[in-house]
Amino acid sequence: DYGGAGGKHTYDVLDMAPDGSYSVVGSTDRSALWILSRNPKLEPFVVDQLKARALSAGFSLDGLTMTEQG
């Protein structure tokens, strides 16, 4: 659970690398989505796979912002 502006929400891990180096996590109400990585850069094909997984789970990618990491 995480506390957002409206209170507590639950989330699911939608996909994760076998070594735990990246994952895609979303709220059960489909209002929040995160692509998380232990490294500053993910290969574009990995990002595409994670986005596809999120779409197949019913998430919209309209508000997804990719943050440049240094």
All heavy atoms as TSV, in Angstrom:
chain	resi	resn	atom	element	x	y	z
A	1	ASP	N	N	0.841	-1.187	0.000
A	1	ASP	CA	C	0.000	0.000	0.000
A	1	ASP	C	C	0.877	1.236	0.000
A	1	ASP	O	O	1.970	1.238	0.540
A	1	ASP	CB	C	-0.863	0.043	1.250
A	1	ASP	CG	C	-1.926	-1.036	1.256
A	1	ASP	OD1	O	-2.142	-1.646	0.206
A	1	ASP	OD2	O	-2.516	-1.261	2.307
A	2	TYR	N	N	0.373	2.289	-0.625
A	2	TYR	CA	C	1.066	3.565	-0.563
A	2	TYR	C	C	0.039	4.641	-0.286
A	2	TYR	O	O	-1.113	4.528	-0.669
A	2	TYR	CB	C	1.857	3.852	-1.855
A	2	TYR	CG	C	1.014	4.134	-3.066
A	2	TYR	CD1	C	0.650	5.432	-3.393
A	2	TYR	CD2	C	0.560	3.106	-3.886
A	2	TYR	CE1	C	-0.135	5.700	-4.502
A	2	TYR	CE2	C	-0.222	3.367	-4.995
A	2	TYR	CZ	C	-0.560	4.671	-5.293
A	2	TYR	OH	O	-1.346	4.931	-6.385
A	3	GLY	N	N	0.463	5.668	0.400
A	3	GLY	CA	C	-0.442	6.761	0.729
A	3	GLY	C	C	-0.362	7.836	-0.332
A	3	GLY	O	O	0.682	8.414	-0.541
A	4	GLY	N	N	-1.423	8.077	-1.024
A	4	GLY	CA	C	-1.475	9.138	-2.016
A	4	GLY	C	C	-2.322	10.279	-1.478
A	4	GLY	O	O	-2.692	10.305	-0.310
A	5	ALA	N	N	-2.650	11.210	-2.337
A	5	ALA	CA	C	-3.449	12.368	-1.921
A	5	ALA	C	C	-4.806	11.933	-1.388
A	5	ALA	O	O	-5.347	12.564	-0.492
A	5	ALA	CB	C	-3.625	13.319	-3.100
A	6	GLY	N	N	-5.331	10.828	-1.920
A	6	GLY	CA	C	-6.652	10.384	-1.502
A	6	GLY	C	C	-6.635	9.314	-0.428
A	6	GLY	O	O	-7.657	8.777	-0.079
A	7	GLY	N	N	-5.461	8.972	0.091
A	7	GLY	CA	C	-5.409	7.948	1.124
A	7	GLY	C	C	-4.541	6.777	0.711
A	7	GLY	O	O	-3.531	6.940	0.062
A	8	LYS	N	N	-4.975	5.573	1.060
A	8	LYS	CA	C	-4.193	4.365	0.779
A	8	LYS	C	C	-4.635	3.714	-0.521
A	8	LYS	O	O	-5.807	3.652	-0.829
A	8	LYS	CB	C	-4.365	3.367	1.915
A	8	LYS	CG	C	-3.327	3.464	2.953
A	8	LYS	CD	C	-3.416	2.279	3.866
A	8	LYS	CE	C	-2.019	2.039	4.386
A	8	LYS	NZ	N	-1.927	0.969	5.294
A	9	HIS	N	N	-3.648	3.219	-1.253
A	9	HIS	CA	C	-3.898	2.494	-2.487
A	9	HIS	C	C	-3.097	1.205	-2.445
A	9	HIS	O	O	-2.082	1.107	-1.781
A	9	HIS	CB	C	-3.458	3.318	-3.708
A	9	HIS	CG	C	-4.153	4.622	-3.824
A	9	HIS	ND1	N	-5.356	4.777	-4.460
A	9	HIS	CD2	C	-3.814	5.847	-3.368
A	9	HIS	CE1	C	-5.725	6.032	-4.398
A	9	HIS	NE2	N	-4.818	6.701	-3.742
A	10	THR	N	N	-3.547	0.217	-3.183
A	10	THR	CA	C	-2.776	-1.009	-3.302
A	10	THR	C	C	-2.188	-1.067	-4.705
A	10	THR	O	O	-2.683	-0.425	-5.624
A	10	THR	CB	C	-3.633	-2.252	-3.032
A	10	THR	OG1	O	-4.732	-2.251	-3.928
A	10	THR	CG2	C	-4.130	-2.267	-1.592
A	11	TYR	N	N	-1.140	-1.830	-4.851
A	11	TYR	CA	C	-0.479	-1.926	-6.144
A	11	TYR	C	C	-0.063	-3.362	-6.416
A	11	TYR	O	O	0.028	-4.180	-5.516
A	11	TYR	CB	C	0.730	-0.992	-6.209
A	11	TYR	CG	C	1.789	-1.299	-5.176
A	11	TYR	CD1	C	2.817	-2.191	-5.466
A	11	TYR	CD2	C	1.770	-0.710	-3.919
A	11	TYR	CE1	C	3.788	-2.495	-4.523
A	11	TYR	CE2	C	2.738	-1.007	-2.981
A	11	TYR	CZ	C	3.740	-1.893	-3.286
A	11	TYR	OH	O	4.706	-2.195	-2.362
A	12	ASP	N	N	0.170	-3.637	-7.702
A	12	ASP	CA	C	0.596	-4.957	-8.160
A	12	ASP	C	C	1.882	-4.810	-8.960
A	12	ASP	O	O	2.043	-3.852	-9.717
A	12	ASP	CB	C	-0.454	-5.584	-9.073
A	12	ASP	CG	C	-1.767	-5.865	-8.374
A	12	ASP	OD1	O	-1.723	-6.381	-7.245
A	12	ASP	OD2	O	-2.826	-5.577	-8.963
A	13	VAL	N	N	2.759	-5.784	-8.827
A	13	VAL	CA	C	3.922	-5.884	-9.699
A	13	VAL	C	C	3.436	-6.609	-10.944
A	13	VAL	O	O	3.023	-7.765	-10.884
A	13	VAL	CB	C	5.078	-6.652	-9.023
A	13	VAL	CG1	C	6.242	-6.823	-9.985
A	13	VAL	CG2	C	5.520	-5.929	-7.759
A	14	LEU	N	N	3.427	-5.915	-12.079
A	14	LEU	CA	C	2.913	-6.474	-13.319
A	14	LEU	C	C	3.941	-7.329	-14.035
A	14	LEU	O	O	3.595	-8.286	-14.721
A	14	LEU	CB	C	2.453	-5.353	-14.247
A	14	LEU	CG	C	1.433	-4.381	-13.655
A	14	LEU	CD1	C	1.181	-3.233	-14.610
A	14	LEU	CD2	C	0.147	-5.108	-13.332
A	15	ASP	N	N	5.204	-6.958	-13.909
A	15	ASP	CA	C	6.283	-7.696	-14.547
A	15	ASP	C	C	7.583	-7.327	-13.853
A	15	ASP	O	O	7.716	-6.218	-13.338
A	15	ASP	CB	C	6.365	-7.355	-16.030
A	15	ASP	CG	C	7.058	-8.418	-16.862
A	15	ASP	OD1	O	7.622	-9.372	-16.276
A	15	ASP	OD2	O	7.040	-8.304	-18.094
A	16	MET	N	N	8.533	-8.273	-13.836
A	16	MET	CA	C	9.823	-8.016	-13.194
A	16	MET	C	C	10.895	-8.846	-13.889
A	16	MET	O	O	10.638	-9.997	-14.271
A	16	MET	CB	C	9.774	-8.385	-11.709
A	16	MET	CG	C	11.085	-8.133	-10.976
A	16	MET	SD	S	11.064	-8.691	-9.251
A	16	MET	CE	C	9.950	-7.506	-8.554
A	17	ALA	N	N	12.077	-8.265	-14.022
A	17	ALA	CA	C	13.210	-9.010	-14.571
A	17	ALA	C	C	13.556	-10.154	-13.627
A	17	ALA	O	O	13.402	-10.022	-12.406
A	17	ALA	CB	C	14.420	-8.089	-14.726
A	18	PRO	N	N	14.034	-11.270	-14.166
A	18	PRO	CA	C	14.407	-12.396	-13.309
A	18	PRO	C	C	15.416	-12.025	-12.219
A	18	PRO	O	O	15.360	-12.558	-11.115
A	18	PRO	CB	C	15.000	-13.416	-14.285
A	18	PRO	CG	C	14.374	-13.083	-15.596
A	18	PRO	CD	C	14.191	-11.586	-15.587
A	19	ASP	N	N	16.288	-11.077	-12.528
A	19	ASP	CA	C	17.295	-10.655	-11.547
A	19	ASP	C	C	16.846	-9.456	-10.713
A	19	ASP	O	O	17.601	-8.933	-9.906
A	19	ASP	CB	C	18.630	-10.358	-12.229
A	19	ASP	CG	C	18.571	-9.170	-13.176
A	19	ASP	OD1	O	17.482	-8.564	-13.357
A	19	ASP	OD2	O	19.629	-8.831	-13.751
A	20	GLY	N	N	15.619	-8.986	-10.907
A	20	GLY	CA	C	15.090	-7.867	-10.144
A	20	GLY	C	C	15.623	-6.510	-10.565
A	20	GLY	O	O	15.406	-5.522	-9.875
A	21	SER	N	N	16.265	-6.424	-11.715
A	21	SER	CA	C	16.887	-5.162	-12.141
A	21	SER	C	C	15.882	-4.134	-12.640
A	21	SER	O	O	16.183	-2.946	-12.688
A	21	SER	CB	C	17.951	-5.426	-13.203
A	21	SER	OG	O	17.373	-6.022	-14.348
A	22	TYR	N	N	14.691	-4.560	-13.014
A	22	TYR	CA	C	13.642	-3.631	-13.418
A	22	TYR	C	C	12.289	-4.272	-13.172
A	22	TYR	O	O	12.170	-5.493	-13.036
A	22	TYR	CB	C	13.776	-3.199	-14.886
A	22	TYR	CG	C	13.713	-4.342	-15.873
A	22	TYR	CD1	C	12.494	-4.885	-16.268
A	22	TYR	CD2	C	14.866	-4.877	-16.415
A	22	TYR	CE1	C	12.431	-5.939	-17.168
A	22	TYR	CE2	C	14.819	-5.922	-17.318
A	22	TYR	CZ	C	13.595	-6.443	-17.691
A	22	TYR	OH	O	13.539	-7.483	-18.578
A	23	SER	N	N	11.263	-3.423	-13.101
A	23	SER	CA	C	9.897	-3.912	-12.931
A	23	SER	C	C	8.918	-2.859	-13.411
A	23	SER	O	O	9.276	-1.696	-13.607
A	23	SER	CB	C	9.620	-4.257	-11.462
A	23	SER	OG	O	9.736	-3.109	-10.660
A	24	VAL	N	N	7.694	-3.276	-13.595
A	24	VAL	CA	C	6.599	-2.346	-13.857
A	24	VAL	C	C	5.546	-2.624	-12.782
A	24	VAL	O	O	5.183	-3.766	-12.522
A	24	VAL	CB	C	6.046	-2.451	-15.299
A	24	VAL	CG1	C	5.484	-3.804	-15.609
A	24	VAL	CG2	C	5.019	-1.380	-15.565
A	25	VAL	N	N	5.117	-1.548	-12.121
A	25	VAL	CA	C	4.214	-1.624	-10.970
A	25	VAL	C	C	3.045	-0.685	-11.226
A	25	VAL	O	O	3.240	0.435	-11.714
A	25	VAL	CB	C	4.961	-1.207	-9.681
A	25	VAL	CG1	C	4.026	-1.208	-8.482
A	25	VAL	CG2	C	6.166	-2.098	-9.437
A	26	GLY	N	N	1.852	-1.146	-10.921
A	26	GLY	CA	C	0.675	-0.309	-11.108
A	26	GLY	C	C	-0.301	-0.434	-9.965
A	26	GLY	O	O	-0.355	-1.465	-9.292
A	27	SER	N	N	-1.070	0.625	-9.757
A	27	SER	CA	C	-2.098	0.588	-8.722
A	27	SER	C	C	-3.247	-0.285	-9.190
A	27	SER	O	O	-3.537	-0.384	-10.385
A	27	SER	CB	C	-2.587	2.005	-8.397
A	27	SER	OG	O	-3.175	2.597	-9.534
A	28	THR	N	N	-3.896	-0.942	-8.251
A	28	THR	CA	C	-4.983	-1.854	-8.607
A	28	THR	C	C	-6.173	-1.118	-9.227
A	28	THR	O	O	-6.925	-1.714	-9.978
A	28	THR	CB	C	-5.457	-2.676	-7.395
A	28	THR	OG1	O	-5.799	-1.791	-6.341
A	28	THR	CG2	C	-4.377	-3.643	-6.944
A	29	ASP	N	N	-6.302	0.178	-8.952
A	29	ASP	CA	C	-7.396	0.942	-9.567
A	29	ASP	C	C	-6.993	1.537	-10.920
A	29	ASP	O	O	-7.737	2.288	-11.520
A	29	ASP	CB	C	-7.911	2.026	-8.621
A	29	ASP	CG	C	-6.901	3.131	-8.349
A	29	ASP	OD1	O	-5.776	3.092	-8.908
A	29	ASP	OD2	O	-7.232	4.045	-7.570
A	30	ARG	N	N	-5.804	1.199	-11.403
A	30	ARG	CA	C	-5.270	1.622	-12.717
A	30	ARG	C	C	-5.021	3.127	-12.816
A	30	ARG	O	O	-4.914	3.678	-13.902
A	30	ARG	CB	C	-6.178	1.190	-13.876
A	30	ARG	CG	C	-6.498	-0.293	-13.942
A	30	ARG	CD	C	-5.226	-1.106	-14.150
A	30	ARG	NE	N	-5.452	-2.511	-14.368
A	30	ARG	CZ	C	-5.356	-3.448	-13.422
A	30	ARG	NH1	N	-5.082	-3.121	-12.190
A	30	ARG	NH2	N	-5.535	-4.713	-13.705
A	31	SER	N	N	-4.893	3.816	-11.674
A	31	SER	CA	C	-4.682	5.265	-11.699
A	31	SER	C	C	-3.209	5.664	-11.640
A	31	SER	O	O	-2.888	6.831	-11.863
A	31	SER	CB	C	-5.427	5.928	-10.534
A	31	SER	OG	O	-4.849	5.533	-9.291
A	32	ALA	N	N	-2.315	4.724	-11.370
A	32	ALA	CA	C	-0.890	5.056	-11.256
A	32	ALA	C	C	-0.064	3.908	-11.832
A	32	ALA	O	O	-0.433	2.740	-11.706
A	32	ALA	CB	C	-0.510	5.301	-9.803
A	33	LEU	N	N	1.041	4.264	-12.465
A	33	LEU	CA	C	1.900	3.286	-13.117
A	33	LEU	C	C	3.349	3.746	-12.984
A	33	LEU	O	O	3.646	4.928	-13.153
A	33	LEU	CB	C	1.528	3.179	-14.600
A	33	LEU	CG	C	2.343	2.228	-15.457
A	33	LEU	CD1	C	2.063	0.777	-15.077
A	33	LEU	CD2	C	2.022	2.460	-16.938
A	34	TRP	N	N	4.226	2.797	-12.673
A	34	TRP	CA	C	5.652	3.091	-12.561
A	34	TRP	C	C	6.463	2.042	-13.315
A	34	TRP	O	O	6.165	0.854	-13.223
A	34	TRP	CB	C	6.131	3.056	-11.106
A	34	TRP	CG	C	5.451	3.995	-10.203
A	34	TRP	CD1	C	5.819	5.284	-9.911
A	34	TRP	CD2	C	4.289	3.744	-9.411
A	34	TRP	NE1	N	4.940	5.834	-9.011
A	34	TRP	CE2	C	3.985	4.902	-8.692
A	34	TRP	CE3	C	3.445	2.629	-9.266
A	34	TRP	CZ2	C	2.914	4.997	-7.825
A	34	TRP	CZ3	C	2.371	2.725	-8.410
A	34	TRP	CH2	C	2.115	3.890	-7.701
A	35	ILE	N	N	7.475	2.498	-14.023
A	35	ILE	CA	C	8.504	1.617	-14.562
A	35	ILE	C	C	9.739	1.918	-13.724
A	35	ILE	O	O	10.214	3.059	-13.695
A	35	ILE	CB	C	8.760	1.855	-16.060
A	35	ILE	CG1	C	7.525	1.460	-16.868
A	35	ILE	CG2	C	9.988	1.070	-16.517
A	35	ILE	CD1	C	7.627	1.744	-18.359
A	36	LEU	N	N	10.216	0.913	-13.029
A	36	LEU	CA	C	11.315	1.095	-12.079
A	36	LEU	C	C	12.541	0.327	-12.557
A	36	LEU	O	O	12.424	-0.774	-13.087
A	36	LEU	CB	C	10.897	0.578	-10.706
A	36	LEU	CG	C	9.586	1.147	-10.161
A	36	LEU	CD1	C	9.144	0.366	-8.938
A	36	LEU	CD2	C	9.739	2.615	-9.832
A	37	SER	N	N	13.719	0.918	-12.349
A	37	SER	CA	C	14.949	0.269	-12.766
A	37	SER	C	C	16.052	0.573	-11.767
A	37	SER	O	O	16.116	1.670	-11.209
A	37	SER	CB	C	15.367	0.791	-14.148
A	37	SER	OG	O	16.624	0.273	-14.511
A	38	ARG	N	N	16.916	-0.393	-11.558
A	38	ARG	CA	C	18.082	-0.185	-10.700
A	38	ARG	C	C	19.193	0.539	-11.448
A	38	ARG	O	O	20.149	0.997	-10.834
A	38	ARG	CB	C	18.587	-1.515	-10.171
A	38	ARG	CG	C	17.617	-2.148	-9.209
A	38	ARG	CD	C	18.191	-3.390	-8.601
A	38	ARG	NE	N	17.244	-3.927	-7.645
A	38	ARG	CZ	C	17.436	-5.008	-6.954
A	38	ARG	NH1	N	18.552	-5.698	-7.101
A	38	ARG	NH2	N	16.536	-5.436	-6.108
A	39	ASN	N	N	19.084	0.605	-12.763
A	39	ASN	CA	C	20.075	1.288	-13.589
A	39	ASN	C	C	19.454	2.540	-14.199
A	39	ASN	O	O	18.246	2.568	-14.455
A	39	ASN	CB	C	20.553	0.362	-14.720
A	39	ASN	CG	C	21.211	-0.886	-14.180
A	39	ASN	OD1	O	22.074	-0.815	-13.314
A	39	ASN	ND2	N	20.788	-2.045	-14.657
A	40	PRO	N	N	20.263	3.576	-14.464
A	40	PRO	CA	C	19.692	4.806	-15.015
A	40	PRO	C	C	19.108	4.660	-16.420
A	40	PRO	O	O	18.252	5.433	-16.813
A	40	PRO	CB	C	20.856	5.794	-15.029
A	40	PRO	CG	C	22.033	5.113	-14.466
A	40	PRO	CD	C	21.667	3.698	-14.152
A	41	LYS	N	N	19.544	3.673	-17.166
A	41	LYS	CA	C	19.062	3.491	-18.537
A	41	LYS	C	C	18.559	2.061	-18.726
A	41	LYS	O	O	19.192	1.112	-18.285
A	41	LYS	CB	C	20.186	3.729	-19.546
A	41	LYS	CG	C	20.798	5.097	-19.470
A	41	LYS	CD	C	20.331	5.944	-20.592
A	41	LYS	CE	C	21.059	7.274	-20.515
A	41	LYS	NZ	N	20.323	8.330	-21.062
A	42	LEU	N	N	17.419	1.958	-19.382
A	42	LEU	CA	C	16.896	0.656	-19.789
A	42	LEU	C	C	16.973	0.576	-21.312
A	42	LEU	O	O	16.782	1.577	-22.000
A	42	LEU	CB	C	15.434	0.505	-19.384
A	42	LEU	CG	C	15.130	0.128	-17.954
A	42	LEU	CD1	C	13.622	0.180	-17.702
A	42	LEU	CD2	C	15.645	-1.250	-17.635
A	43	GLU	N	N	17.226	-0.610	-21.818
A	43	GLU	CA	C	17.228	-0.807	-23.270
A	43	GLU	C	C	15.826	-0.480	-23.797
A	43	GLU	O	O	14.820	-0.825	-23.164
A	43	GLU	CB	C	17.570	-2.257	-23.604
A	43	GLU	CG	C	18.983	-2.657	-23.245
A	43	GLU	CD	C	20.018	-1.967	-24.110
A	43	GLU	OE1	O	19.703	-1.599	-25.261
A	43	GLU	OE2	O	21.153	-1.799	-23.630
A	44	PRO	N	N	15.755	0.188	-24.951
A	44	PRO	CA	C	14.433	0.548	-25.507
A	44	PRO	C	C	13.493	-0.643	-25.668
A	44	PRO	O	O	12.293	-0.518	-25.422
A	44	PRO	CB	C	14.774	1.174	-26.861
A	44	PRO	CG	C	16.152	1.723	-26.674
A	44	PRO	CD	C	16.847	0.745	-25.753
A	45	PHE	N	N	14.011	-1.817	-26.045
A	45	PHE	CA	C	13.130	-2.982	-26.211
A	45	PHE	C	C	12.543	-3.420	-24.865
A	45	PHE	O	O	11.414	-3.913	-24.816
A	45	PHE	CB	C	13.850	-4.142	-26.917
A	45	PHE	CG	C	14.791	-4.931	-26.044
A	45	PHE	CD1	C	14.352	-6.061	-25.370
A	45	PHE	CD2	C	16.121	-4.547	-25.897
A	45	PHE	CE1	C	15.217	-6.797	-24.574
A	45	PHE	CE2	C	16.989	-5.280	-25.100
A	45	PHE	CZ	C	16.540	-6.404	-24.429
A	46	VAL	N	N	13.274	-3.212	-23.763
A	46	VAL	CA	C	12.757	-3.555	-22.435
A	46	VAL	C	C	11.626	-2.598	-22.073
A	46	VAL	O	O	10.569	-3.017	-21.592
A	46	VAL	CB	C	13.869	-3.519	-21.365
A	46	VAL	CG1	C	13.283	-3.693	-19.966
A	46	VAL	CG2	C	14.913	-4.584	-21.643
A	47	VAL	N	N	11.836	-1.304	-22.323
A	47	VAL	CA	C	10.794	-0.304	-22.054
A	47	VAL	C	C	9.548	-0.640	-22.860
A	47	VAL	O	O	8.423	-0.606	-22.335
A	47	VAL	CB	C	11.291	1.121	-22.361
A	47	VAL	CG1	C	10.165	2.139	-22.222
A	47	VAL	CG2	C	12.452	1.496	-21.453
A	48	ASP	N	N	9.724	-1.008	-24.125
A	48	ASP	CA	C	8.584	-1.371	-24.965
A	48	ASP	C	C	7.848	-2.585	-24.406
A	48	ASP	O	O	6.609	-2.620	-24.396
A	48	ASP	CB	C	9.034	-1.647	-26.397
A	48	ASP	CG	C	9.474	-0.385	-27.137
A	48	ASP	OD1	O	9.153	0.731	-26.660
A	48	ASP	OD2	O	10.140	-0.526	-28.176
A	49	GLN	N	N	8.592	-3.576	-23.930
A	49	GLN	CA	C	7.966	-4.766	-23.338
A	49	GLN	C	C	7.167	-4.401	-22.086
A	49	GLN	O	O	6.055	-4.906	-21.877
A	49	GLN	CB	C	9.018	-5.800	-22.966
A	49	GLN	CG	C	9.624	-6.522	-24.139
A	49	GLN	CD	C	10.719	-7.486	-23.703
A	49	GLN	OE1	O	11.475	-7.228	-22.773
A	49	GLN	NE2	N	10.805	-8.607	-24.398
A	50	LEU	N	N	7.732	-3.543	-21.250
A	50	LEU	CA	C	7.045	-3.159	-20.015
A	50	LEU	C	C	5.802	-2.328	-20.311
A	50	LEU	O	O	4.766	-2.496	-19.658
A	50	LEU	CB	C	8.006	-2.418	-19.084
A	50	LEU	CG	C	9.192	-3.256	-18.598
A	50	LEU	CD1	C	10.144	-2.404	-17.771
A	50	LEU	CD2	C	8.736	-4.469	-17.822
A	51	LYS	N	N	5.888	-1.453	-21.305
A	51	LYS	CA	C	4.713	-0.680	-21.708
A	51	LYS	C	C	3.622	-1.616	-22.237
A	51	LYS	O	O	2.440	-1.445	-21.920
A	51	LYS	CB	C	5.080	0.345	-22.776
A	51	LYS	CG	C	5.858	1.524	-22.255
A	51	LYS	CD	C	6.177	2.460	-23.411
A	51	LYS	CE	C	6.922	3.686	-22.986
A	51	LYS	NZ	N	7.219	4.556	-24.152
A	52	ALA	N	N	4.013	-2.602	-23.044
A	52	ALA	CA	C	3.040	-3.558	-23.577
A	52	ALA	C	C	2.379	-4.345	-22.450
A	52	ALA	O	O	1.171	-4.604	-22.489
A	52	ALA	CB	C	3.723	-4.501	-24.568
A	53	ARG	N	N	3.154	-4.710	-21.443
A	53	ARG	CA	C	2.599	-5.433	-20.290
A	53	ARG	C	C	1.576	-4.571	-19.556
A	53	ARG	O	O	0.513	-5.046	-19.159
A	53	ARG	CB	C	3.731	-5.868	-19.350
A	53	ARG	CG	C	3.259	-6.596	-18.119
A	53	ARG	CD	C	2.612	-7.928	-18.489
A	53	ARG	NE	N	2.129	-8.585	-17.299
A	53	ARG	CZ	C	0.853	-8.585	-16.905
A	53	ARG	NH1	N	-0.070	-7.996	-17.629
A	53	ARG	NH2	N	0.499	-9.195	-15.803
A	54	ALA	N	N	1.901	-3.284	-19.384
A	54	ALA	CA	C	0.973	-2.363	-18.721
A	54	ALA	C	C	-0.316	-2.209	-19.534
A	54	ALA	O	O	-1.415	-2.234	-18.972
A	54	ALA	CB	C	1.641	-1.009	-18.497
A	55	LEU	N	N	-0.181	-2.054	-20.845
A	55	LEU	CA	C	-1.365	-1.946	-21.701
A	55	LEU	C	C	-2.238	-3.187	-21.602
A	55	LEU	O	O	-3.460	-3.087	-21.495
A	55	LEU	CB	C	-0.950	-1.705	-23.151
A	55	LEU	CG	C	-0.448	-0.307	-23.492
A	55	LEU	CD1	C	0.149	-0.286	-24.896
A	55	LEU	CD2	C	-1.572	0.717	-23.372
A	56	SER	N	N	-1.601	-4.363	-21.611
A	56	SER	CA	C	-2.372	-5.605	-21.543
A	56	SER	C	C	-3.061	-5.776	-20.190
A	56	SER	O	O	-4.040	-6.506	-20.084
A	56	SER	CB	C	-1.493	-6.815	-21.855
A	56	SER	OG	O	-0.600	-7.081	-20.796
A	57	ALA	N	N	-2.569	-5.077	-19.170
A	57	ALA	CA	C	-3.187	-5.134	-17.842
A	57	ALA	C	C	-4.244	-4.043	-17.658
A	57	ALA	O	O	-4.800	-3.888	-16.571
A	57	ALA	CB	C	-2.115	-5.015	-16.766
A	58	GLY	N	N	-4.501	-3.260	-18.718
A	58	GLY	CA	C	-5.572	-2.270	-18.649
A	58	GLY	C	C	-5.146	-0.862	-18.287
A	58	GLY	O	O	-5.990	-0.016	-17.992
A	59	PHE	N	N	-3.863	-0.577	-18.313
A	59	PHE	CA	C	-3.381	0.767	-18.010
A	59	PHE	C	C	-3.331	1.619	-19.271
A	59	PHE	O	O	-3.087	1.114	-20.362
A	59	PHE	CB	C	-1.966	0.721	-17.395
A	59	PHE	CG	C	-1.967	0.242	-15.983
A	59	PHE	CD1	C	-1.906	-1.105	-15.698
A	59	PHE	CD2	C	-2.028	1.142	-14.929
A	59	PHE	CE1	C	-1.910	-1.561	-14.398
A	59	PHE	CE2	C	-2.036	0.696	-13.627
A	59	PHE	CZ	C	-1.975	-0.654	-13.353
A	60	SER	N	N	-3.527	2.915	-19.109
A	60	SER	CA	C	-3.336	3.874	-20.183
A	60	SER	C	C	-1.904	4.407	-20.080
A	60	SER	O	O	-1.397	4.620	-18.979
A	60	SER	CB	C	-4.322	5.036	-20.025
A	60	SER	OG	O	-3.968	6.086	-20.911
A	61	LEU	N	N	-1.280	4.650	-21.210
A	61	LEU	CA	C	0.067	5.229	-21.219
A	61	LEU	C	C	0.031	6.711	-21.533
A	61	LEU	O	O	1.085	7.337	-21.670
A	61	LEU	CB	C	0.952	4.501	-22.238
A	61	LEU	CG	C	1.125	3.001	-22.022
A	61	LEU	CD1	C	2.039	2.421	-23.101
A	61	LEU	CD2	C	1.683	2.706	-20.636
A	62	ASP	N	N	-1.158	7.300	-21.602
A	62	ASP	CA	C	-1.290	8.708	-21.971
A	62	ASP	C	C	-0.503	9.643	-21.065
A	62	ASP	O	O	0.093	10.601	-21.533
A	62	ASP	CB	C	-2.766	9.137	-21.963
A	62	ASP	CG	C	-3.560	8.480	-23.084
A	62	ASP	OD1	O	-2.941	7.967	-24.044
A	62	ASP	OD2	O	-4.805	8.472	-22.987
A	63	GLY	N	N	-0.493	9.384	-19.770
A	63	GLY	CA	C	0.188	10.268	-18.825
A	63	GLY	C	C	1.583	9.824	-18.447
A	63	GLY	O	O	2.204	10.419	-17.566
A	64	LEU	N	N	2.096	8.800	-19.120
A	64	LEU	CA	C	3.410	8.271	-18.766
A	64	LEU	C	C	4.510	9.233	-19.192
A	64	LEU	O	O	4.571	9.641	-20.353
A	64	LEU	CB	C	3.641	6.902	-19.423
A	64	LEU	CG	C	4.930	6.168	-19.050
A	64	LEU	CD1	C	4.954	5.847	-17.563
A	64	LEU	CD2	C	5.066	4.903	-19.875
A	65	THR	N	N	5.351	9.616	-18.252
A	65	THR	CA	C	6.478	10.498	-18.515
A	65	THR	C	C	7.750	9.749	-18.257
A	65	THR	O	O	7.920	9.158	-17.191
A	65	THR	CB	C	6.430	11.743	-17.580
A	65	THR	OG1	O	5.190	12.421	-17.793
A	65	THR	CG2	C	7.584	12.671	-17.853
A	66	MET	N	N	8.636	9.749	-19.226
A	66	MET	CA	C	9.934	9.098	-19.067
A	66	MET	C	C	10.922	10.144	-18.541
A	66	MET	O	O	11.113	11.181	-19.177
A	66	MET	CB	C	10.410	8.515	-20.389
A	66	MET	CG	C	9.463	7.476	-20.979
A	66	MET	SD	S	9.158	6.038	-19.917
A	66	MET	CE	C	10.741	5.249	-19.988
A	67	THR	N	N	11.521	9.877	-17.403
A	67	THR	CA	C	12.449	10.805	-16.783
A	67	THR	C	C	13.876	10.444	-17.179
A	67	THR	O	O	14.280	9.296	-17.049
A	67	THR	CB	C	12.320	10.727	-15.245
A	67	THR	OG1	O	10.961	11.011	-14.893
A	67	THR	CG2	C	13.236	11.710	-14.561
A	68	GLU	N	N	14.602	11.450	-17.687
A	68	GLU	CA	C	16.007	11.237	-18.018
A	68	GLU	C	C	16.817	11.074	-16.727
A	68	GLU	O	O	16.665	11.854	-15.802
A	68	GLU	CB	C	16.564	12.406	-18.818
A	68	GLU	CG	C	16.000	12.508	-20.226
A	68	GLU	CD	C	16.454	11.375	-21.121
A	68	GLU	OE1	O	17.625	10.950	-21.030
A	68	GLU	OE2	O	15.613	10.888	-21.908
A	69	GLN	N	N	17.628	10.042	-16.687
A	69	GLN	CA	C	18.472	9.795	-15.517
A	69	GLN	C	C	19.920	10.076	-15.892
A	69	GLN	O	O	20.340	9.784	-16.991
A	69	GLN	CB	C	18.324	8.337	-15.067
A	69	GLN	CG	C	16.920	7.942	-14.708
A	69	GLN	CD	C	16.411	8.631	-13.457
A	69	GLN	OE1	O	17.118	8.727	-12.471
A	69	GLN	NE2	N	15.187	9.111	-13.508
A	70	GLY	N	N	20.666	10.622	-14.971
A	70	GLY	CA	C	22.054	10.991	-15.241
A	70	GLY	C	C	23.044	9.912	-14.966
A	70	GLY	O	O	22.882	8.844	-14.607
